[in-house]
Amino acid sequence: MDRAYSPINSILEQAASIIRRSKEAAGTLKPTESYKRGQIEELISFANSNDLWIDFNHIPTIYLDKGGENEVFYDGAATIYKLNNFEYAGDDLNNFFIRISAHNKFFSNVFIR
């Protein structure tokens, strides 16, 4: 990935690791639907612990659109914010992080952070 975004890459790697560990901890005893719920709870805890939430009440943004999985905002200059609800992630959020990694590798000029 792009070295200019190494702090972001580190956060994404940590989040992906949390997702994988959550699934491994669940093992085969839980149905796959419960993986996603547990993974989301782990990500919320990670975001809370590392102050990673974006407060849109303190950032001037323009609402652009909403799709099945994302709400899209624009800051009026150069930044697009996409809020993802994991609707299309399936039962395992690992796929979401794989998609981000693949996107950043093949479309490095439009980097997802």
N, C-alpha and C positions, 0 to 999 in steps of 0.2 A: 504494500500500500504506500501511498504518498507520504514521504517523511515529514512534510509540512503539517500533517495532521496526526502526528504520533500520539499526543495526549488523547485525542478522540479515538484513535485506533485502540489504545490501551483500554479505554472504557468499554468499547464494543467487545473487545476480547474478554474482558472480565465478565461482562453481561452474558456472553455466549457460554463461558465456562460455568457460570451459575446455572444456566439453563440445562447444560449437560449433566452437571452434578445432581440437580433436582430430579431429572429423569432417572439417573442411575440409582439414586436413593429410593425412588418409588419402586424400582425393580419391576418384576412381572406380577406383583400381587395386586396392584391397582389397575383399574381399567384405563385405557389411554386417554379418555376424556378428563380424568383427574390430573394427568401430567400438566396440561395447559394451565389449569387453575392454580396448581402448586407453583408452576414456573412464574406465573404472573405475580403471585404473592412474594416470591423470592426477588423478582425484579423491583417491585415496589419497595421492599425493605432495602435493597441495594441503592435505589435512587434516593430514598429518605436518608440513609446513612452517609451518602456522599453529596448531598445537596444538589441533585441533578435535575430537579424540576424546573421547568420554564414557566414563569408567571406572566401570562399574557396580559394581565392587568397593568404591568409595568413596562411593556414593550409595545411601541406603536406598530400595530399590524393592520393589514387590510385582509378581511376574509375573502377568499377567492372561490372556493368550491368544496363540495363534500362528495365523496364517492362511497363505495361499499366498505372500504377499509381505511380511508384517510380523510381528514379535514385539512385543507390547504390554506395557508396564510402567507402574506407577502409583507415585507417590511418597508416597501416603497423605494428601496435602493437596490440591494443585490441579494438579499437572503429570502429563501423560501422555507417555510416551516411546514412539515407534514406530521400531523398527529395520527399515529397508526393505532387502530383498535384491535389488531391481530385477528380480525374476522376471517381472513383467508390463510392464516398460518396453519390451519389444520389442528390436530390434537397435540402437536409438539412444536413449541416456539423455536426450536433449533433451526427449522427451515427458514424462518424469518431472518436469522442472523447469517445463514448461508447465502440468502438472496442479497443482503447488504454487502457482504464480502465480495460476491461475484460482481455486483454492480460497480463497486469501487475499483475492482481490478480491471474490468473491461471498459468502464466509462470514467476514467480518472479525471477527466475535465469537468465532470458533474458529480462531485464527491458527496456522498451521503454522510452526514455527521450526526 
